[in-house]
């Protein structure tokens, strides 16, 4: 939690109009740099709950493989699905 002094400083900064902010020490980002930007690097994609039916054998195998990688089996299955979709889309 910020101290009272820090809160006052933050409030003063928030009240400062953009025209009064000196951006001269910040280099501009070029179109080439933007082209290489990773979209959603810090954003979490929207997820939804779904249900799928798996055979007991498939689930057992997925659980063992996921455990070997230190993952929950749901995360492991999701990564397999994602890799498959990316591979299919790149054909």
N, C-alpha and C positions, 0 to 999 in steps of 0.2 A: 504494500500500500504506500502511495506517495505521502510524503510529509506535507504539512500545511504550506511550507515554503515552496515545495515542488508543485503543489496544486495551484498556487498563485501564479507560478511561472508558466504552467501549462495553460491556465486560463488566459494569461496575457498573450501567449503565442497563438492560441485559438482565435483571439479577438483581432489579431494582426491581419490587415487586408493583404491579399496576394501581391498587390502592387508594391508593397513595402518590404517584400522578402527578397533578399539578394541571392540569386541563383548563379552568380558569375563563376563560382568555384566548382560547379557541377557540369561535367561535359555532357553535351547533347548526345542522345542515342540515335544512331543512324538507322536507315531502313534495313541495311545489311545485318545489323545487330538484332533488330526486331525479328528478322526472318529466321534467325537461329534460336529464338526464344522458345522455351518449352511451355506450352500452354497447360495451365492447371497444375503447375509444379507444386504449389502449396494448397491448392483447392482439393477438396475431397469430392469425388464424383457422387452423384445421387445413386443410391442403391435401393433395391426393393426386395422384399421377402418373396420367395417363390418356393414351390414344393416340387420335388422330382422324386420319382420312385427308382430306387437302385436295388439290384439283387444283393442279397446278403454277402455273396462272395465278392462282388465289386466293391461294396462298402468296406469289407474287411481288408481288401487289398489297398484301397485308397487310404484307409486309416493307418495301415502299416507304413506305406510310402510317405504319408504326411508326417507321421511321428518321426521317421528317420530324418526328415528335414526340419523338425521342430515346429511344425505347423499344425493347426487344427485341420481336420479332414475337409471341412467346408472351404477353407481358404485354399487348400491344395486343389480341390475340384474346380474352384473358381479360376485359379491360375491356369489350369489345364484348358478350361473352356476359352479363356482369353487368348492363350497362345494359339489354339486351334482357329479361332475366329480371325486373328491377325494373319495367320498363315494362309487361310482360305481367301482373305481379302487381297492379299498381295499377289495372287495368281493371275 
